[in-house]
Amino acid sequence: MDNIPINTDSPSVIQEMIYQLKIKDVMSRDLITLRKSASMRSVQLTMKKYKLSAIPITDHMRILGLVSIEDIIKALDGDYIQE
C-alpha cells in the first residue's frame, strides 16, 4: 500500500483508493486458523489475542467457514461460553 498516495484533502480520495486497492495489498499472509474441534472459548481467546474480527475454521488445510465476533457474542448470550 506504500505506492498508493494518500491525500486527505478530498473525501473522494478514499473512494478512489478503494477502487485502486487490490486484495493482495491488504490481505494477511500469515493466516491464523483453528480446527473445527476447537472450543468456542479457544476461538474467543485467539481472536482477542490476535485482535481478529473473524477466524477461519479449517479441517486438513481446507477452509470450512468463519467464526465472527457476532458469532462469539451470540455464543456468550446463549451461555455456550462461560465468562
N, C-alpha and C positions, 0 to 999 in steps of 0.2 A: 504494500500500500504506500510505500515511500515515494513511488513515482507518480502518485496522484496528488496534484496540488490542492490544498485546502484554502479557500478564500471565504471567510465568513461574512463578507460584506453583502452578499446577496443570498436570500433564502432559497433561490432556485439552484444554488451551487450544491446543496445537499441532495436535492433530487437528481441533479446531473451525476453526482458521484455514485448514487445508487445504480444508475443505468450503466456507468462505466465499470463498476466493480465486478470482478469475476469471483466465482466460488473459490477458486484456488488462492485468491488473495486474502480471504478471511477465514478459511476453514482451519480446523485443528488437525495436525498430522499425528500427534501423539494421542491417539484415541484411548479414552478411559471407558472400559465396558465392564459389565457384570454378567455373570451367568444366570440363567433362568432359575436356578436353585437358590439364588441369593435371597435373603430375608428383606422385607421392606425396611427394617431398621438399618441394615447394611447399605441399602440403596440411599436412604436418607443421610446417613453419616458420610458416605462417599461424595454425594452431591454437595454437602456442606463443606467438606474438606477441600474439594477442588473448585468450589464456587460455580457449580454447574446448574443450569436451568432444566436440563434433561440428561438422561444417561441411556446409551444403547444397551439393550439386553441381548446377549448372544448365546449360541449353542454351537460348538465346534466351528468357530470363526464365521458363523452365519448370523446376521442381524435378524432377530425375531421381532423387535419392536423397541419402543422408547418408554421410559418412565419419566414423567414430567413433575415439576413442582406441584402442579394441580393434582396429580395422582397421589403425591405424598400428603397433601392437605386432606384429600378425600379419605385416605387411609387413617390419618390421625382422627378425623371426625367420626369414622366408623369403628374406632378403637382397635384397628388392626396393628397399630404401632402404639406401644405404651410410652408415655412421656417420661 
